[in-house]
């Protein structure tokens, strides 16, 4: 489809993990006032995740839970404080930014601010090819044209500027730019939340089609659980830097176990009238990650919290039957089936 | 239900170098006492300008015209600037989308809340503060009295939106206009704010006009809904009717675009509406949706059909603007 061959390591076609995080943590040093010592803020705490070829990992959580830090680590923009990032099973620490960027590409939330207003669409989409020194000028232009067809943009937009395009068209440009190097993983951070409802559906459909055609792995970050349920094959729920529950989408939606997951699912407002506004969680917001609550970080907002939850952090209980895990005292090891 | 707000034939025109932009075209609706009316539509459909026109807060060049614009028996169309200022923020209040940018960062919460009351009444500073503390408790801000001395940056997004709501309630309004009040918030906080609005309506009989593009919010919160497209109302009625039996092709298309957990098969392609919204400069001869409508016939290109009752439940007050029969 794209007449440019990209030199690089041979790509084995399998459903193995393309991109993997193993025990990744990231700590920022924050200073609350100029006169106080800086304190550590654990934005991401011991996270292990896998993105497989042709699958979509959905990451959900409230603002401030560390989703964006995690996506920066996945994009290789931020080195983790501890833990490993692996591509095809090999650690990437020594591979360098350019090699990483060939294989993992981002699509950002807001196509109004993520495209350079002074470059034409052809320049924006072709920039990764130029940076990586792929092909000559004519070959790159040809590749860009082919990519436009691929994301459903008319060829006449090649020499227009982003401001001449609608929001949906801009997001298509951003997707074309991300895909031009034929990456194996695309990290989509809220890819549709800046778009209108009818346009959102078009972009989600495009991502679904591209994923199937190109066998792309995808990490999709969204606060819209209806979208995540529709798109994701696997879900990870994040709370205050930790993945508190993960599993296949179906299992998570049919049998959510962690009280936080249940609360998130209940807060989905469907377009079928008559359900009413869901009961809200106690507590107004996510706690300050600098003062992490002792024990389970979720206990101040958890309707089922016990004394154990207030003192001892829960350990990870792996569900052997369907994969995935949950970190909650309500599900001690061995009783995972009871839910 | 006695209407608190009656809007008939509201138009908003904005002169541009390319011609006059008719942003709101002949919009009519009523809001009953204690009713929650949602105006839903995509960006550029005129829903925000409609709300600003009601409050007489349109940007400088925009012009407002209406056959009838009546709030609790007062004709807003002929009201002087001064009389309008007395109503605004007092009996008609508005909350905006971004709680981060619509609070003044340089003043304390208590200061800003008290101002809302002291502009309109002879309340003393102490009385205004007392009322502010009461309202913060009403909207569920924990430790409200201490918050009065805090600045907006010390509050989370959800708390700021509660402060905005409390501030709008300072003058005991009869009508609250909320423009996308939960768009910037997390889903868990969104549920809290929507609960709060519903609760305020139940307890104080407040009427609410909620402007949103989130169909889920409309489905669960609204009593009645107005669907706007390209400046016009295309469908209107009780939310159960409009969302349960949508009559206009645009409403149906919009509802198909949103995945419903448990109903839409995961991984399937969602419905979408091809094409783009027409330019709002100058007149649109036929139905504004005709170019994107898969049912469009020749008649659609020449004249804009009037709003008429939907065939299935004509008594329910469900009307739509389309030449097709609603069941098509």
Contacts between the chains, C-beta under 8 A, distances in Angstrom:
chain1	res1	chain2	res2	distance
A	62	B	186	4.3
A	62	B	187	7.8
A	62	B	188	6.2
A	62	B	189	7.8
A	63	B	157	7.4
A	63	B	186	5.6
A	166	B	276	6.0
A	167	B	43	7.8
A	196	B	42	4.1
A	196	B	43	5.5
A	196	B	213	6.7
A	197	B	42	6.2
A	197	B	213	6.3
A	197	B	215	6.6
A	197	B	254	5.8
A	197	B	257	5.0
A	197	B	258	6.3
A	198	B	42	6.4
A	198	B	253	6.7
A	198	B	254	6.4
A	198	B	257	5.1
A	198	B	272	6.1
A	198	B	273	4.1
A	199	B	42	8.0
A	200	B	257	6.7
A	201	B	256	7.7
A	201	B	257	3.7
A	201	B	258	7.5
A	201	B	270	4.1
A	201	B	271	6.3
A	201	B	272	4.4
A	201	B	273	7.9
A	202	B	272	4.6
A	204	B	270	5.9
A	205	B	269	4.8
A	205	B	270	5.7
A	205	B	272	6.3
A	208	B	267	6.5
A	208	B	269	6.4
A	209	B	269	7.7
A	223	B	186	6.1
A	223	B	187	5.8
A	224	B	187	7.8
A	225	B	187	7.0
A	225	B	261	7.4
A	226	B	216	7.4
A	226	B	258	6.8
A	226	B	259	4.9
A	226	B	260	6.9
A	226	B	261	5.6
A	227	B	259	6.5
A	229	B	259	6.9
A	229	B	261	4.9
A	229	B	266	6.3
A	230	B	259	3.8
A	230	B	264	6.1
A	230	B	266	5.6
A	230	B	267	7.2
A	230	B	268	7.9
A	230	B	270	7.3
A	231	B	266	7.8
A	231	B	267	7.5
A	233	B	267	7.9
A	249	B	266	6.6
A	250	B	266	7.7
A	253	B	261	6.4
A	253	B	262	7.9
A	263	B	188	6.4
A	264	B	187	6.7
A	264	B	188	6.9
A	266	B	191	7.9
A	267	B	187	4.2
A	267	B	188	5.2
A	267	B	190	7.0
A	267	B	191	4.7
A	268	B	187	7.0
A	268	B	216	7.3
A	268	B	261	6.2
A	269	B	190	7.8
A	269	B	214	7.3
A	269	B	216	3.1
A	269	B	217	5.7
A	269	B	219	6.7
A	269	B	220	5.0
A	270	B	216	5.9
A	270	B	219	6.7
A	270	B	220	7.8
A	270	B	260	5.1
A	270	B	261	6.5
A	271	B	215	4.6
A	271	B	216	5.7
A	271	B	218	7.9
A	271	B	219	4.8
A	271	B	243	6.1
A	271	B	255	5.6
A	271	B	258	5.3
A	271	B	260	6.1
A	272	B	219	6.4
A	272	B	243	7.2
A	272	B	260	6.2
A	272	B	263	7.4
A	273	B	219	4.5
A	273	B	220	7.0
A	273	B	239	5.1
A	273	B	240	4.9
A	273	B	243	4.9
A	273	B	244	6.3
A	274	B	240	6.7
A	275	B	219	7.8
A	275	B	220	5.9
A	276	B	220	5.8
A	277	B	191	6.0
A	277	B	194	4.6
A	277	B	195	5.2
A	277	B	198	6.0
A	277	B	220	5.3
A	277	B	221	6.2
A	278	B	191	5.1
A	279	B	191	7.4
A	279	B	195	7.8
A	280	B	188	6.6
A	280	B	189	8.0
A	280	B	191	4.3
A	280	B	192	4.0
A	280	B	195	5.7
A	281	B	188	5.1
A	281	B	191	7.7
A	281	B	192	7.8
A	284	B	140	7.9
A	284	B	141	8.0
A	284	B	142	6.9
A	284	B	156	6.4
A	284	B	158	5.2
A	284	B	159	5.8
A	284	B	189	7.3
A	284	B	192	7.3
A	285	B	156	4.1
A	285	B	157	7.5
A	285	B	158	5.5
A	285	B	159	7.2
A	285	B	189	6.8
